[in-house]
Amino acid sequence: MPVELRMPSGGRPSAAMLELASRLSEYAEQHAEDILDLIYAHYRYAEASEWLDFWDVPTGLTRAQVMGEVDSVALVVDPDLVASVYVNPRWDPEHKLDLRFEGTITAVNGEAFDLVDGTLVRR
Protein backbone atom coordinates (compact mmCIF):
# COMPACT_ATOMS: atom_id res chain seq x y z
CA MET A 1 0.00 0.00 0.00
CA PRO A 2 1.35 3.41 -0.83
CA VAL A 3 1.64 6.02 1.90
CA GLU A 4 0.53 9.48 0.87
CA LEU A 5 1.45 12.60 2.83
CA ARG A 6 -0.80 15.44 1.68
CA MET A 7 0.89 18.80 1.99
CA PRO A 8 0.44 22.24 0.53
CA SER A 9 2.45 22.90 -2.62
CA GLY A 10 6.11 23.17 -1.71
CA GLY A 11 5.43 22.08 1.88
CA ARG A 12 7.43 19.55 3.81
CA PRO A 13 6.00 16.86 6.06
CA SER A 14 6.24 17.58 9.76
CA ALA A 15 7.76 15.14 12.22
CA ALA A 16 4.25 14.55 13.56
CA MET A 17 2.99 13.64 10.05
CA LEU A 18 5.84 11.19 9.58
CA GLU A 19 5.22 9.61 12.98
CA LEU A 20 1.50 9.25 12.27
CA ALA A 21 2.22 7.76 8.83
CA SER A 22 4.53 5.24 10.50
CA ARG A 23 1.86 4.29 13.07
CA LEU A 24 -0.78 3.97 10.33
CA SER A 25 1.52 1.82 8.21
CA GLU A 26 2.29 -0.45 11.16
CA TYR A 27 -1.41 -0.72 11.99
CA ALA A 28 -2.29 -1.60 8.37
CA GLU A 29 0.37 -4.29 8.31
CA GLN A 30 -0.75 -5.82 11.61
CA HIS A 31 -4.51 -5.48 10.92
CA ALA A 32 -4.76 -6.18 7.19
CA GLU A 33 -7.46 -8.79 7.79
CA ASP A 34 -9.56 -6.30 9.80
CA ILE A 35 -9.25 -3.76 6.99
CA LEU A 36 -10.31 -6.42 4.49
CA ASP A 37 -13.31 -7.22 6.71
CA LEU A 38 -14.40 -3.57 6.52
CA ILE A 39 -13.92 -3.42 2.74
CA TYR A 40 -15.96 -6.59 2.33
CA ALA A 41 -18.66 -5.33 4.68
CA HIS A 42 -18.90 -2.16 2.58
CA TYR A 43 -19.20 -4.30 -0.57
CA ARG A 44 -22.02 -6.27 1.06
CA TYR A 45 -23.72 -2.98 2.00
CA ALA A 46 -23.46 -1.85 -1.62
CA GLU A 47 -24.82 -5.20 -2.75
CA ALA A 48 -27.81 -4.93 -0.39
CA SER A 49 -28.36 -1.33 -1.56
CA GLU A 50 -28.36 -2.56 -5.18
CA TRP A 51 -25.49 -0.31 -6.31
CA LEU A 52 -23.42 -3.04 -7.93
CA ASP A 53 -25.35 -3.43 -11.18
CA PHE A 54 -25.16 0.32 -11.82
CA TRP A 55 -21.36 0.18 -11.60
CA ASP A 56 -21.10 -3.17 -13.44
CA VAL A 57 -19.67 -4.95 -10.40
CA PRO A 58 -20.57 -8.62 -9.93
CA THR A 59 -22.80 -9.67 -7.05
CA GLY A 60 -22.07 -12.59 -4.77
CA LEU A 61 -18.34 -12.07 -4.41
CA THR A 62 -16.63 -13.78 -1.52
CA ARG A 63 -14.36 -11.99 0.92
CA ALA A 64 -11.39 -13.52 -0.93
CA GLN A 65 -12.61 -12.10 -4.26
CA VAL A 66 -13.63 -8.58 -3.26
CA MET A 67 -10.20 -6.97 -3.65
CA GLY A 68 -10.43 -7.77 -7.37
CA GLU A 69 -13.06 -5.00 -7.49
CA VAL A 70 -10.92 -2.43 -5.65
CA ASP A 71 -8.83 -0.09 -7.78
CA SER A 72 -6.53 1.08 -5.01
CA VAL A 73 -5.88 1.29 -1.29
CA ALA A 74 -3.66 4.03 0.16
CA LEU A 75 -2.60 5.14 3.61
CA VAL A 76 -3.12 8.90 3.79
CA VAL A 77 -2.04 11.54 6.31
CA ASP A 78 -2.93 15.21 5.85
CA PRO A 79 -1.30 18.30 7.40
CA ASP A 80 -4.03 18.48 10.06
CA LEU A 81 -2.90 15.02 11.22
CA VAL A 82 -5.98 13.24 9.97
CA ALA A 83 -5.04 9.70 8.96
CA SER A 84 -7.08 7.25 6.90
CA VAL A 85 -6.99 4.07 4.93
CA TYR A 86 -8.44 5.36 1.67
CA VAL A 87 -10.08 2.71 -0.52
CA ASN A 88 -11.20 3.23 -4.12
CA PRO A 89 -13.79 0.48 -4.75
CA ARG A 90 -15.38 0.04 -8.17
CA TRP A 91 -18.81 -0.24 -6.51
CA ASP A 92 -18.64 3.26 -5.03
CA PRO A 93 -16.40 5.43 -7.22
CA GLU A 94 -18.22 8.63 -6.27
CA HIS A 95 -17.82 8.39 -2.50
CA LYS A 96 -14.92 5.95 -2.06
CA LEU A 97 -14.31 4.40 1.33
CA ASP A 98 -12.51 6.37 4.03
CA LEU A 99 -11.48 4.39 7.10
CA ARG A 100 -10.44 6.97 9.72
CA PHE A 101 -7.45 5.96 11.83
CA GLU A 102 -7.02 7.16 15.41
CA GLY A 103 -4.83 4.40 16.83
CA THR A 104 -7.39 2.02 15.34
CA ILE A 105 -10.09 2.41 12.68
CA THR A 106 -12.73 4.59 14.38
CA ALA A 107 -15.03 5.65 11.53
CA VAL A 108 -16.19 4.53 8.11
CA ASN A 109 -16.90 7.47 5.81
CA GLY A 110 -17.07 9.78 8.81
CA GLU A 111 -19.45 7.65 10.90
CA ALA A 112 -18.73 5.55 13.97
CA PHE A 113 -19.55 1.91 13.36
CA ASP A 114 -19.62 -1.62 14.67
CA LEU A 115 -18.86 -4.68 12.60
CA VAL A 116 -21.51 -7.25 13.54
CA ASP A 117 -21.34 -10.66 11.88
CA GLY A 118 -19.61 -9.12 8.84
CA THR A 119 -22.12 -6.28 8.52
CA LEU A 120 -21.32 -2.60 9.01
CA VAL A 121 -23.69 -1.12 11.55
CA ARG A 122 -23.46 2.64 11.85
CA ARG A 123 -23.91 4.03 15.35
C-alpha positions, 0 to 999 in steps of 0.5 A: 500500500502506498503512503501518501502525505498530503501537503500544501504545494512546496510544503514539507512533512512535519515530524508529527505527520511522519510519525502518524504515517509510521503508526498507520503503516504499522497498523495496516500491516498488523490489521490487514485482515480487519481492513479487508473485513471492513472493505468486504462489509462495505461491498455487502452494504453496496450489494444490499443497496443494489449499487453493484449493477449500476457500476457493473460490479458482480454480485455474490463475491466472496471476501477472498474475491472482493479486492479484485473489485478495488482499484486502489488502497492508500494510507493517507495523512494530511497536514491536520494530522488526519489519517485514513486508509483510503479505498477506491472500490469500483462499486462506489467510485463517487464516495470511495471508502474512508477508514479513519485511523485514530490508533485504530479504525474509528469511523467509516466514511465519517461515521462511527460503526460496529462490525456485527457478523460481517455487517457494518452497523453505523452508530 
